[in-house]
Amino acid sequence: MIIKVARLGTAVQEIALEVGRTVNDAIDAAGLDIDNEDIRIGSRDASMTDVLHDGDIVTLVPKVKGGQRIVKVARLGTTVQEVAVADVATVQDVLDAAGIEIDNEDVRINGTTADLGSSLGSGDLVTIVPKVKGGK
């Protein structure tokens, strides 16, 4: 089965596990340690012993923060990354989490022009595209 694992503010990792494995197994496979964080499977609270199912998303969230969103981000012509960010995330937060810097490019959210301060929702796709010059 395929499980996604992320720490809030970092890129999402896809992990292949045998059926019947637990959150602890997924976190170990992702090479992560828990550091004063809550564990979530999707939007519900979870524990290290919860059994996972194919397609589950395990997120480590700081205890002092609110919820989380999974957002996709890509520069045109590159692989799409998924990142986990706070509920109040902006485009800049997602770019920082994905390690992407803008260089004379435009930003789009779900195909619509946006700026670095634009808010995001779960499942949004942030695309970095070359600036179009002229009227052609």
C-alpha positions in Angstrom: 0.0 0.0 0.0 1.1 3.6 -0.6 1.1 6.1 2.4 2.0 9.8 2.3 3.9 11.1 5.2 4.8 14.8 6.0 5.9 17.1 8.7 3.9 20.4 8.5 5.9 22.7 6.3 7.9 20.0 4.5 7.5 18.1 1.2 5.3 15.0 1.4 7.0 11.6 1.0 5.3 8.6 -0.5 6.1 5.4 1.4 5.3 1.8 0.3 4.3 -0.4 3.2 2.9 -3.9 3.7 -0.8 -4.1 4.5 -1.4 -3.9 8.3 1.5 -1.5 9.1 1.1 1.3 11.6 1.8 5.0 11.8 5.0 4.2 13.6 6.2 2.1 10.6 5.4 4.9 8.2 7.2 7.5 10.2 10.2 5.2 10.6 10.2 4.5 6.8 10.1 8.3 6.1 13.1 8.8 8.4 11.3 11.2 10.7 11.3 11.6 14.5 8.5 13.0 16.4 9.3 16.2 18.3 6.4 17.6 20.4 4.0 17.0 17.5 0.5 15.7 17.1 -0.1 12.9 14.6 -2.9 13.1 12.1 -4.2 10.6 9.6 -6.1 12.9 7.1 -7.9 15.3 9.4 -8.3 13.1 12.4 -6.0 12.7 15.4 -4.0 9.4 15.4 -1.5 7.5 17.5 1.7 5.6 16.6 -0.2 2.3 16.9 -3.0 3.1 14.4 -3.1 0.7 11.5 -2.8 2.5 8.1 -4.8 1.9 4.9 -3.8 2.4 1.3 -3.9 6.2 0.5 -3.7 7.5 4.1 -1.9 10.7 4.7 0.1 10.9 7.9 1.0 14.4 9.0 3.2 15.5 12.0 1.8 18.8 13.2 3.3 21.0 16.0 1.0 20.9 19.0 0.8 24.7 19.2 -0.4 25.2 15.7 -3.8 24.8 14.1 -4.8 22.5 11.3 -3.0 21.6 8.1 -3.5 21.6 4.3 -1.9 19.5 1.6 -1.1 21.7 -1.4 0.5 20.8 -4.7 3.2 22.9 -6.3 5.3 22.8 -9.4 7.3 24.9 -11.8 6.1 24.4 -15.3 7.9 21.4 -16.8 8.9 19.9 -13.5 7.5 17.2 -11.1 4.6 18.2 -8.9 5.4 18.2 -5.2 2.9 17.9 -2.4 3.6 19.9 0.8 1.8 20.1 4.1 1.3 23.7 5.4 -0.7 25.4 8.1 -4.4 26.3 7.6 -3.5 29.9 7.1 -0.8 29.2 4.5 0.1 31.6 1.6 1.7 30.9 -1.7 5.0 32.0 -0.2 4.7 29.5 2.6 4.2 26.7 0.1 7.1 27.8 -2.0 9.3 28.0 1.0 8.3 24.5 2.1 8.9 23.1 -1.4 12.3 24.9 -1.7 11.2 26.9 -4.8 12.4 30.4 -5.5 10.6 32.7 -8.0 12.9 34.2 -10.7 11.0 36.5 -13.1 8.0 34.1 -13.1 4.3 34.3 -12.5 2.4 32.3 -9.9 -1.0 30.7 -10.5 -3.4 28.9 -8.2 -5.5 26.4 -10.0 -4.7 28.2 -13.3 -5.7 31.7 -12.0 -3.0 34.4 -11.6 -2.1 35.0 -7.9 0.5 36.7 -5.8 2.9 35.4 -3.1 0.4 36.5 -0.3 -2.6 34.7 -1.8 -4.3 32.2 0.6 -4.5 28.5 -0.3 -7.0 25.7 0.3 -6.4 22.0 0.6 -5.8 20.4 -2.8 -4.9 23.7 -4.5 -2.3 23.5 -7.3 0.3 26.3 -7.3 2.1 26.6 -10.6 5.1 28.7 -11.4 5.1 29.8 -15.1 7.4 32.0 -17.2 6.2 35.6 -17.6 4.6 36.2 -21.0 6.1 39.1 -22.9 4.4 41.2 -25.5 0.9 40.9 -26.8 1.3 37.6 -28.7 
